[in-house]
Amino acid sequence: MKEIRLAVIPGDGIGKETVAAGKNVLDAVADVHGGFRFRYEQFDWSCEYYAKHGRMMPENGLDLLRPHDAIFLGAVGYPGVPDHISLWGLLIPIRRTFQQYINLRPVKLLPGVRTPLANRGPEDIDFFVVRENNEGEYSNMGGRLYEGQPNEIVVQNTVFTRLGVERVVRYAFELARKTGRKRVTSATKSNGINITMPYWDEIFWSLAKEYPDIEADQFHIDALVARFVTHPEHFDVVVGSNLFGDILSDLGPAIAGSIGIAPSANLNPEQKYPSMFEPVHGSAPDIAGKGIANPMGQIWCAAMMLEHLGFPEAGDLVMGAMKAALAKGISTPDIGGMSNTREVTATICDHLRRPVSKG
């Protein structure tokens, strides 16, 4: 039996509740599968930690995370702590130090979840957004000159490297081939951004030639976001730079019914370093502690993590249990249900354990 060493960071707000739910589901599927078990180590790094210590995690925080097989993150952010502090103090150092250069976000309308798009069903909204996660528009290069003066200058540089662009584009094509998808779509803006985006396009089309079995196309980002709404069925795998991928991977869950059930994976595909799995939703301090937080984003993250760690059948079990709960109408108020966090989690765990109880 494989022991999976899991670093757990509940974070802020509802993160504490959704992570607890996710751990319950992980333990349930481990009981059923029998091929692995989890050894958890929890780190209470959060905006609350920042308020006490002046930093989001201790100086040796990355060293503490490094020995683990994966990182299971809740939500980070709280009123009073600026978002750039929570992001650059915790998430981005983890993503970059551990070369989590792929941010993978499935966009899938699950049965029982309503989309805001008219006349669309689960067969119409089912694709992946692959976001470059380490460089691009979020590169920490630039500065301010003559601060506070009338002639103040602010510069932030976008940095693309051949290594960075090639590996994310290649991942997108390999993902399409692995999952039986027919098309990879590139997000660009080369008509207005005249240096970095034509470079992105050049590499995309060069690599597309290596995948003659996969159709390739591209859209400027403004047209692409509109097409997400008007023609979501067009997409199979969408690949974009850090900024464009960030925008698209939030719009995607919105058309799939709710950002509350959306997962994401920050992947180091080679598994040289631990990858990190986090739901897309925020810390939602307005509902924290009320017991109504939607745990499905965190639980979907658990399914993605199991697949990444080499247990795809266990991930499928988790997804099946989540869909079964939705089919029964067991969901939280944010997606029109009447159940609380505990009831949703218990239903999913019960469904997972049912085959064992019958055996």
N, C-alpha and C positions, 0 to 999 in steps of 0.2 A: 504493500500500500504506500502510495506516495504522500509525503507530508508537504503541503503547500504552505509556505511561510508568507503570511499576508500582513502587510502594514496597513493599519486602519486609521484614517484621519477623518473623524466625524465632522469637524469644522464648526460652523455656526448655524444658528436657527434650526430649521427643520432637518439639517444634515444629521444631527444627532438621532433623530427619529427614523429617517430613511436608512441610515447605515445600520442601525439596530435591526430593522426589518430585513435588509439585505443579508446580514449575517445569519438570521434565522433561516432564510431560504437556502443559503449556502450550506448550512449544517444539515438541512433536510435532504438536499440533493446528494450530499456526501453520504448520508445514511443509505440512500437508495442505490447509489452507484456502486459504492464499496471499493472503488479503486483509488480513492484519495481521502484525505482528511485535512482540515485547516488548523494551522497554529497561528493565532492572532496575536499581534502586538499593536496596542493602541497608542496613538500619539495625539495629545490634546492640543494641537496647534491650530490657532484660530485667531479671530479678531479679539476675542477675550484674552487670549495669550498675549497678543500684541499690547493690549491695554496694560497688562501687568509687567511685561518685560521689554517693551519698546521694539520688538521684532516679531515676525510671524512664526519663526521657528528658531531653535537654538543654533549657535554657530556650527555645530557638528551635525545638524539635522540631516543633511544629505548622506553623511557617513552612516547615520543610524538607519536610513532607508535602504541603503545599497545592498545589504545581504538578502533582502526579501525577494520573493518570486514575483510579487505584484503589489500595487498600492491601490487601496479601495478608499476613495475620497467621497465625502459627502458634499456639502456646499460651503462656500467661503464668502464672507461679506457681512457687514453689519453697520447700521447707522453710526456715524461718528468716526469711522475709519475709512479714509478715502479708498476708492476702488483700486487706484494704481498702487497703493501700499500693499493691499491684500494680494493683488495679482503678482506684482514684482517681488514680493517678499516670500511667496510660497509656491504658487503654481508654476510660474515661468522658470525659476531656478530648477525645479524638478524636471520640467519638460526638456530643458536644454542640457543640464548636466547629464541626464540619463538618455540623451539623444532620442527622445520620443518625437521623432520628426514626422510621424503620421498621426493626424487627428481624424479618426474614423467615426462617422455618424450615420447610422442607418435612418432612413426616412421611410416609414412604413405605416400605412393606415391599418390599424388592427381591427378585426371584427368587433363590433360593439362600441367603437369610438366614432364619434361624428366629426366629419370634416366641415369646415366653413365653406368649402367649395360646393357649388350646386351640382347635382347629378354626377357625383364622383363616388367610387367605391374602392375597396381594398385593392382591386386589380389595377386601378389607375395610379395609385400612389405607393410606389415600392422601389426605392433606389438608394444609393449610397452617396454621401458627400465625403470626399477625401480632401482634407485640408492640410496644406504644408504648415508645419507646427513649430519650426525652429528659427526661421529667418524672415525674409520678405519685408512687409511694411512694419512689422513689430520689432525690427532690429533696434537695439538700444544704441543708436549712433546719431549724434547731433548735439545741439545745445542752444543756449540763449546768450545773446550779446546785448549790452546796454539795457539790462533789465529795468523795466519801469520807466524808461525814457521814451520820448516821442519817436526816436529812431531805433527802437528795439527790434532785434532780429531773432527769429526763431527758426531753427532748421532741424528737421528729422530726416534721416536718410533711409531709403529702401535698399535693402541688400539682397540680391539674388546671386547664388553661386551655381555653377554648373552641377556640382555634386548635389546641392539641395533640390534643384528643379528636376534633375534627371531621376533622382530616387523616388520623389513623390509621384511623378508622372508614370514611371514604370510600375510603381505599386498599384496605381489605378488600373492600368491595363491588365496586370496580373490578377487583380481582384475580379475584374470583369470575366476573365477567362476561368478563374477558379469557381465562380458562382454561376457560370452559364449565362452571363449577361452579354448583350449584343453590341452595346454602344458605350463609348467613353466621351464625355463632353468636357471641354476645357472652358473655364471662366477667364476672360481676358478683358482688357480695355486698351488695346494697342492703337486705337484711333486717337486717343487723347494722352495716354502715358507713353511717350515715344522712345523710351530707352529700355526700361525693364520689361514691359509687357511684350514688345516685339521679340525680345530675347526668350521670354517664356514660350511664346508661340513657336519660335524656331525650334526649340528643343522638343516641344510637344509633337509637332508634325514630323520631326526626325525620328522620334521613337515610335510614332504611330505606324511607320513603315515596317517595324519589326513584328507587328500584330495584324497581319492581313485578315485574320478571322474576326477582328473586332472593328466595327465601324467607329470612326472618329469624327467629331464635329466641334465647333467652338461658337460661343456667343459672347458679345460684349456684356459686361456685368449688368448694365441697366436693362438690356433686352432679356437677359437670362432670368433675372428676378421676376420679370413680368411673365415669362414663359413657365416658370414654376407654378404660377397661378392659373394660367390659361391652358397649358398643355403639360400637366405633370406626368402624364403617361409616356411622354417622349424620352424620359431620362432613365438610365440604368446606373451609371457611375459618373459622378461629376467631380472634377478635380480643379482645385483653385489654390491661389496663393493664400498666405496667412490671413490677410484682411478679407479677401473675397470669400474664402472658405468660412470664415467666422460669420459673415453676414448670411450666406446661403444656408449654413447649418443651423441657424435659428429660424429662418423663414421656412425651411423644410418641415420641422416639427409643428409649426403653426398650421400648415396646410394639412398635416397628418392628425390634427385634432387637438393637440395640447403639448406645450413644451414640458409639462409636468411628467410625461411618460417617456421623454426622449433621453437616450443614453449617449455617451461618447467614450471613446477609447483613445488615450494618448499612447501610441505604440512605438516601442523600439522593436521593429520586426525581427531583428536578429536575436533578440532575447539576451543580448550581452548585458543589458541593464534591465531593471524592473520597469514594466509598463504601468500606467496609471489609468484607472477607470472611474469616471465621475458622471453623474447625471447632468443634463444641460440646465435644469432649473436652478434658480438662485436659492439663497438661504431663507427667503420669505419670512422675515421676522414678524410680520403681521399675523401669521397663523401658527408660529412656533409654539409648541406646548399645548395646542388645542386638540391634538390627536387626529387631525383630519388631513395631514400631509399625504400626498400621493407617493407611495413607495415604489411604483412600477418603473420609474426611470432608474432608480438604484438597482432594482431587481434585474432589469434588462442589462444593466452594466455587468451584473454578476454573470449572466449568460454569455456576454461577450468575453469576459475574462476567462471563463472556463474553456471556451473555444481557443483562445489565444494560448492557454497553458497546455493544450493538447488533449482536452476532453470535450470535443464537440458534441458528443451524444448527451453529455450532462447538460451542456448549454441548451440543447434542443428540448430536454426535459423541462428546464426552467421556463423556456418560452412557451411550451405547450401548457404548462400549469398556469401561466399568466393569461394566455388566451382563453383557457377554460374558465378562469375567474370572470373575465370580461363577458364571456358568453352567458354566464349566469346572472349578469347584471351587478356583479360585485365590484364596485369602483367608488372612488372618493368624489366629493362634491365638485371638484374642479373640472371633471369630465361628465358631470350630470348624474353621478351616483349618490347613494345615501349611506354608504359604508364609511367606517373610519379606517385609519392606518392599520390598526391591530386586526380588524376583520378581514381586510384585503390580504394582509400577510398570512393570516391563519388559513384562509381559503387556499392560497397558493401552496402553502406547506402541506396541508391536508391532501391536496390533489397529488403532490409529489409522493407522499408516503402511502397512498392508497394501494398501489400494486404490491407493496411489501406486506400490508396488513391482510391482503387477500391470499397471499402465498402461503 
